[in-house]
Amino acid sequence: MAQNDHLTLQDEELGRKGKQRIDWAWRKMPVLQRVMQEWEKTQPLKDIRIAACLHISAKTANLARVLKAGGARLVLCASNPLSTQDDIAAALNVVYGIPTYARRGVDNDTYYRQIHAALDSEPQLTIDDGADLVTTLHEKRPAQVGQVIGGTEETTTGVIRLRAMAKDGALKYPVVAVNDALTKHLFDNRYGTGQSTMDGILRATNYLLAGAVFVVIGYGWCGRGIAARARGLGARVIVVEVNPFKALEALMDGYGVSDMKTAAAQADFIVTATGDIHAVGKEHIPYLKDGVILANAGHFNVEIDISELEAQAVSRRIVKDNVEEFLMPDGRRIFLLGEGRLVNLACGEGHPCEVMDLSFTNQALSAAWLVSMHGRLQPTVYKVPPEIDERVARMKLDAYGVKIEELTDEQRRYLTSWEAGT
Ligand SMILES: NC(=O)c1ccc[n+]([C@@H]2O[C@H](COP(=O)([O-])OP(=O)(O)OC[C@H]3O[C@@H](n4cnc5c(N)ncnc54)[C@H](O)[C@@H]3O)[C@@H](O)[C@H]2O)c1
């Protein structure tokens, strides 16, 4: 067995199953399809070594195929120990020949060994989701940092970490905040997380949402999507926020808004989407109702204070796939889905293909942009260039067969002048 083989899945039968799902997703990824056709000819990533730390799903496999078609020498690892879909990891290894260090349910130590295995490929570009790859590279393998041209970051939490690194002078190469592209967070975080969070909760519980009290903590892009989809299924939604503008927005969007203790005392379901630590914390646990379902849609498993839940409980046990019960001394049972990891990936298949078509086209085009700008960028966090963002939106509209209006010259002049008034 070659070094690191134990960190990968090489099962042929599993790989064949994974390929079917990758092909199925590809049907609804027309923008990436277009990029692939173009890149097979233009090869913008020719011989560039890329390490990508992403949720190993069918959509990610299709991004990997596109990067490889563009000439990249690509290695993948998982961005979360519980989000890997094993059949997809196997397919990437045995069908597509893309080394993929990922297995569902590995422990923390193995998770980081997989990241190190990906970094052994000496990447010139990093593609990250949550910034574990970038921080491991900077902290544990500083000698390698000099050969990196740049990186891209997929999610809100990762962008927050990278901006903090840049502020401290710790970031040593340019990174593009893919999350901040309009064609990313407006669709992926909102519609993607919205739908797939419901999907994960329903697969894990099979419970009815109609009539249930559904608490969403955090009314950012993800929270807005989750609240809208929960309402669509008939739940009575209560939003908990710390930001007064977002709280006001939730109120005028027609939701109940309250502080956490009040919401906790009513909730049948609670979903965190804050990117923050202990949104469900020690002080809230005594207020939770018997039978409440807790789930997290934020990036890390820190949003629900699981150690505190365990400390207050008399027992903790798995009651079915992806559902754990915490029995409290007063007899209340509190249920946690997917070990408090992103529920849409831990208990479901992650975002729908159509939104990942947008997010991953931004990833691919931003990677090629970094290569084209080699030597001209600073070690800081960059926006996705607006022309890339707009191109992605236009390609998606085109794929849907939707035509939009164009400004006339007269309108363009009017909208950039000040002379004409009442
Ligand atoms: N599950 C997924 O597939 C998926 C997809 C995209 C993003 N994410 C992750 O979801 C998280 C949220 O992302 P976003 O784009 O919605 O971020 P956002 O910044 O748009 O929204 C977060 C909101 O949470 C609020 N908040 C922070 N701490 C809070 C607290 N203790 N109580 C109540 N509200 C609080 C903030 O005021 C903000 O409005 C991040 O960790 C992000 O990386 C997950």
PDBQT file of the ligand as one rigid body, heavy atoms in Angstrom, charges set to zero:
ROOT
HETATM    1  N1  LIG A 501     -24.516  24.805   5.269  1.00  0.00    +0.000 N 
HETATM    2  C1  LIG A 501     -23.940  25.268   4.166  1.00  0.00    +0.000 C 
HETATM    3  O1  LIG A 501     -23.838  24.580   3.153  1.00  0.00    +0.000 OA
HETATM    4  C2  LIG A 501     -23.429  26.675   4.153  1.00  0.00    +0.000 A 
HETATM    5  C3  LIG A 501     -23.454  27.419   2.967  1.00  0.00    +0.000 A 
HETATM    6  C4  LIG A 501     -23.003  28.740   2.994  1.00  0.00    +0.000 A 
HETATM    7  C5  LIG A 501     -22.522  29.281   4.186  1.00  0.00    +0.000 A 
HETATM    8  N2  LIG A 501     -22.483  28.496   5.314  1.00  0.00    +0.000 N 
HETATM    9  C6  LIG A 501     -22.003  28.994   6.610  1.00  0.00    +0.000 C 
HETATM   10  O2  LIG A 501     -23.144  29.474   7.319  1.00  0.00    +0.000 OA
HETATM   11  C7  LIG A 501     -22.748  30.488   8.250  1.00  0.00    +0.000 C 
HETATM   12  C8  LIG A 501     -23.573  31.764   8.004  1.00  0.00    +0.000 C 
HETATM   13  O3  LIG A 501     -23.276  32.254   6.695  1.00  0.00    +0.000 OA
HETATM   14  P1  LIG A 501     -24.033  33.542   6.107  1.00  0.00    +0.000 P 
HETATM   15  O4  LIG A 501     -23.494  33.715   4.731  1.00  0.00    +0.000 OA
HETATM   16  O5  LIG A 501     -25.493  33.440   6.340  1.00  0.00    +0.000 OA
HETATM   17  O6  LIG A 501     -23.408  34.675   7.068  1.00  0.00    +0.000 OA
HETATM   18  P2  LIG A 501     -24.001  36.143   7.353  1.00  0.00    +0.000 P 
HETATM   19  O7  LIG A 501     -22.853  36.924   7.898  1.00  0.00    +0.000 OA
HETATM   20  O8  LIG A 501     -24.722  36.644   6.148  1.00  0.00    +0.000 OA
HETATM   21  O9  LIG A 501     -25.093  35.892   8.503  1.00  0.00    +0.000 OA
HETATM   22  C9  LIG A 501     -24.802  35.508   9.825  1.00  0.00    +0.000 C 
HETATM   23  C10 LIG A 501     -25.849  36.205  10.718  1.00  0.00    +0.000 C 
HETATM   24  O10 LIG A 501     -25.775  35.659  12.026  1.00  0.00    +0.000 OA
HETATM   25  C11 LIG A 501     -25.951  36.721  12.960  1.00  0.00    +0.000 C 
HETATM   26  N3  LIG A 501     -25.374  36.299  14.241  1.00  0.00    +0.000 N 
HETATM   27  C12 LIG A 501     -24.063  36.178  14.585  1.00  0.00    +0.000 A 
HETATM   28  N4  LIG A 501     -23.950  35.709  15.846  1.00  0.00    +0.000 NA
HETATM   29  C13 LIG A 501     -25.213  35.523  16.301  1.00  0.00    +0.000 A 
HETATM   30  C14 LIG A 501     -25.756  35.046  17.541  1.00  0.00    +0.000 A 
HETATM   31  N5  LIG A 501     -24.966  34.627  18.523  1.00  0.00    +0.000 N 
HETATM   32  N6  LIG A 501     -27.105  34.984  17.663  1.00  0.00    +0.000 NA
HETATM   33  C15 LIG A 501     -27.923  35.396  16.677  1.00  0.00    +0.000 A 
HETATM   34  N7  LIG A 501     -27.470  35.849  15.479  1.00  0.00    +0.000 NA
HETATM   35  C16 LIG A 501     -26.122  35.904  15.294  1.00  0.00    +0.000 A 
HETATM   36  C17 LIG A 501     -25.229  37.893  12.306  1.00  0.00    +0.000 C 
HETATM   37  O11 LIG A 501     -25.692  39.133  12.837  1.00  0.00    +0.000 OA
HETATM   38  C18 LIG A 501     -25.605  37.710  10.845  1.00  0.00    +0.000 C 
HETATM   39  O12 LIG A 501     -26.793  38.403  10.497  1.00  0.00    +0.000 OA
HETATM   40  C19 LIG A 501     -21.245  30.662   8.032  1.00  0.00    +0.000 C 
HETATM   41  O13 LIG A 501     -20.561  29.834   8.939  1.00  0.00    +0.000 OA
HETATM   42  C20 LIG A 501     -21.033  30.153   6.626  1.00  0.00    +0.000 C 
HETATM   43  O14 LIG A 501     -19.700  29.776   6.370  1.00  0.00    +0.000 OA
HETATM   44  C21 LIG A 501     -22.957  27.224   5.327  1.00  0.00    +0.000 A 
ENDROOT
TORSDOF 0
